Amino acid sequence: MPKDPPASWPGRLPAPSPATVLPDPAPVRLLDADGSEVSLPAPDLLDGDPHRISGGGGPDREIAGWAGPWPVHTRWWAPDAPGPTARLQVALADGAALLLVHRGTRWEVAGVYD
């Protein structure tokens, strides 16, 4: 009888992994259809549907699809632990795909999928 595949590790992103991980994540704004910023009222809950991404000095880019958010719990026991963090995958209408990370009160592009 074949074995079941191993359960996914909590906090792990689903495949595929980003091909490029940025050494210095670039801050961006995640916007809903009305232009309001999308934030995280809870580590696994968005307060709106992502519609566009803004930042990097170029024009806004439309989001065709997204998955997540996935909360990241790192060093939660340490006094100097970072605040709540979550990851979000977005597929852009121009064919690009990005890994976004929410830290504190802002979104950052942490990785690029090829």
N, C-alpha and C positions, 0 to 999 in steps of 0.2 A: 504494500500500500504506500503511495507517495506521501511524503511529509508535507505538512502545511508550510507555506513560506513563513519566515520569521516575522513577527509583529514589528511594525515600524517603531523606531525609537522616538519617544516623546520629544518634541522640539525640533525634530528633523524635518527638513523640507522634502516634499515629494520630488521624485525624479522629473525632469533632469536637473542637474546642478548647474548654476551659472558658469559659463565658460571663462568669464573675466570677473574677478573680484577687485573692486577699486580699493587702492591703498588708503585713499582719503575720500570717504563717501561724500557725494555732492548733494547739498540741500535742494529740495524741490517742494512745491506745493501740490497737494492732491486735491482736486476740485470735483464737486458734483455737477450735475447738469445746470444748476442755477448759478454756479460760480462760487458757491460757499465751500470753505475748506472742509475736507473730510478728516475727522480725527477719531481717536479711540476712547470712547467713554469707559471701556473695559478692555483688557489686553486681547480679547478674542472677539471684539465687536466693533464694527465701523458704524459711525453715526450717519452715513450716507453712502450712496452708490458711486464709486469712482467713475468719472466721465472724462477728465483731462488731467494732464500733468503739466505743471508750469515751472520753469526754472532753467538755469544754465545759460541765460542770455538769449535763447532762441524763442521761436513762437511756441505757444501751447501745443501739446500733442494729444490727440484723441486716444482714449483707451477703448479698445475693442472687447477686451475680456480681462477678468482678474480672478485670482484665487487666494484664499486666506481670509483674514489674518491668522497667523499662527503665533501665539505668545512664546516668548523666549524667557526662561527663568534661569539666569546665571548668577551664581554666587549670592543667592537670596539671603543667605545666612550672615553674610559679611556686612559690617557697618558701612563700608565704602562701596557697597554694591550699586551698580547702575539702577536707575529707576525702571519702571515697566518698559519692556521692549517687545515689539512684534514685527513679523515679516509678512510681506504681501507680494505676490507675483502679479505683474501686469503685462498684458499683451497689447501693444499699441497698434493703431490702425495702419501705420506705415510699415508694419511687419516686424518691428523691433520688439524685444521682450526684456523686461527689467525686473530685478529684485529690489524692492523697497524695504527699508527698515524704519520703523517709527521708534524714536528715542526721545524721551521727555515730552516735548510738545511739537516736534517736527519730524517730517519725513526726509529720508535721504536715499539716494540711489546707491546701493551697496554692490550690485552685480549686474552684469549684462549677459543675456543668453544669446548664443550664436545659432 
